Amino acid sequence: MSVNDRGTKKWTAMMMPEHEEMIRQLWAEQEYKEKPILDEQKQFEINSKLQLALSNDLTVEIEYYSHDLHDFQKIKGKLLIVDNLARVLQFDDEDSTVIALDEVMEVTVD
């Protein structure tokens, strides 16, 4: 019997709030995605696209892994800084969004 079957959900009305929270947390953890490990060729491709976008002031769409959400996120905009020493990139937006280079999974240049 899996945690996601109707049998467990059917009995949540009679459970204590602490147990309900534990079950919700267990369901959420099952949906977590793991960050893949990129090979050197993919990392080189990502760095090349980032440098191209930065030097030509192009818009990029970046897919990155969020450790807080355990899922992939996307952000689109223009780059302000690509700092290979600190391993971060910063967007030229109102929030000055910063993303760790190690979290970047894919870069698309417009």
C-alpha positions, 0 to 999 in steps of 0.5 A: 500500500503506497502513501498516495493511495486513497486509503490514507487520505480517507482516514486523515479526518480522524487523525491528529493535526501532528499526524496530518502534517507529517503525512503532508510533509511525506507527500511533499518530500516524495515530489522532491526532484534531485539536482542532476550533475552536469558534465564538463561539456555542458558546463562549458556550453553554459559558460559560453552562452553566459559570456556571449549574453553578457558581452552582447547585452542579450536576454537569457532564460536560465533554468536552475535548481532551487534547493529551497523548493527542491525543484527547477525554476526559470528566470528570464532577463539580462545579465549584470554580472557573471562572476566565475570566481564567486561562482554566481551570476546576477540579473539586471532586474529590480531585485538584482536576482543572484543565482549560484552558477552551480545551480544553473542547468540550462541557458537559452540566449534570445 
